[in-house]
Amino acid sequence: MAEGENFSQKYFRYRGWIPLPFYLALLAPLPGRSHKWILWWAIGLGVVAIGSCFRLWAIRHIGKSARTRTEKTRPLIISGPYAIMRNPLYVANILIAGGFALCACLPWYSPLLVVLLFIHYQIVAICEEKGLHARVGWEYEAYRGKVPRWFPRSLKPAFAYPAPNTVKETLYRERSGIMGVLATIAVLAEATWFYLPR
């Protein structure tokens, strides 16, 4: 632990690694893997696509600060999806993960994975909010009072302001994330083929 770093700060710093076992479970010989792979791949890819588009929308508004490793460096973003929920990137990640589980032909594991990641991101969000409150103060309090953490009250505020980043800039900044999604889909396709009955 870095000097002066408490548990919440450390948890936030390693937030990307903590749920790794949940993802690796998709490749394990878990029971209940469905043989209806065409159905689950169609649904799973659709969910992954929705989550990925939602993530790109959030990246267009938060920009390069989405990749920061400490909550102290994250700015307060209040436009786009951040105008209707405080954690759209985390919601997008949960959707993508749920889609991955469906692609792995594990329909029973998909809701379980969603719940596990929701708990994880709930902790991450609390850690992040402490840093935002300490740095931004009353401005963050006003934002938190108007915008829910997870479930939007209305979609209208999301379209009040244009995105500060272009589509090209967004795709460039998110290139590693896009490659990660594509690589995961390829690995899951291999795993699905391996587990199919012969």
Secondary structure, 3 states (H helix, E strand, C coil): CCCCCCHHHHHHHCCCCCCHHHHHHHHCCCCCCCCCHHHHHHHHHHHHHHHHHHHHHHHHHHHHHHHCCCHHHCCCCCCHHHHCCCCHHHHHHHHHHHHHHHHCCCCCHHHHHHHHHHHHHHHHHHHHHHHHHHHHCHHHHHHHHHCCCCCCCCCHHHHCCCCCCCHHHHHHHCHHHHHHHHHHHHHHHHHHHHHCCC
